[in-house]
Amino acid sequence: MKQVVIAGCGDVGIALGLKLLAQGWQVYGLRRDPAQLPEGILPIAADLTGADKPADWPVKVDYLVYCPAAGKRDPELYQRLYVDGLEHVLGWIKDSGQRLSYLLQVSSTGVYAQTEGEWVTENSRALADSPTGEKLLAAEDVALRSGVPASVVRLAGIYGPGRNRLIEQVRNGLHVPAEPPQYTNRIHRDDAAGLLAHLLGLADRKALLAPCYLGVDDDPASLFEVTSWLAEQLGTSLQADAPGSTRSGSKRCSNELARETGWQPEYPSFREGYAELLKA
């Protein structure tokens, strides 16, 4: 049975774990409070920022998915969680005499600093212009220089069940200017999990994977387009005198490389994904 540790097993990690369980994998979920893990995902209680190997570390680990979530933009926390934490887990694997078949390290499209609506691919320059973005690039470097076969998956803004912030902002009359267009990129939580599961399946079949993939839907859209559509669905309107969006940057991320592997999003644009959320 294929065994995978999902380190930082939160919202995306749980969705991934459930997909892998359905495919016959043995799934371990590592988090500080594993009591919240669903039935079937085997718990590992650990703080990734600490160096001590957890007492319940598995005897066998074939695959590692490193996908913690910091919860706030704090460079020091990013260093401890994304960089030092990944080094800790790789150290636990080495100390246990285990040999990983593959590592997926989950990163963010926030490592790109493009602001003029440019199209971005895996080959575009990643020149993070924020301290937290720089830490994510450092974590990617740890993964790709680990000596373990590895790929980095840069996810765009994740939305889905329980992630209703933009909906609530629009409901309250968010102000978003139409010009200049501020392009945004997103991926539904289930599509993010689906992409990770798909890449693990390819790795298990010994397919040659690229060092980096962008996890985004098919339709990078301007924030004005997204919020205007949401306002129409909600029966409200954007307000010129309401608080404005605090989002920065403007780029259009391409999922062409991920699609070339055979993956395709269940929610190809914000319309399908948000329509489901609004129904629920």
Beta strands, then each sheet from edge to edge (+ up, - down):
strand 1: 3-7
strand 2: 26-31
strand 3: 42-45
strand 4: 63-66
strand 5: 102-108
strand 6: 118-120
strand 7: 150-155
strand 8: 157-159
strand 9: 183-184
strand 10: 186-188
strand 11: 212-215
strand 12: 221-222
strand 13: 251-253
sheet 1: 3+ 2+ 1+ 4+ 5+ 7+ 11+
sheet 2: 6+ 13+
sheet 3: 8+ 10+
sheet 4: 9+ 12-
end
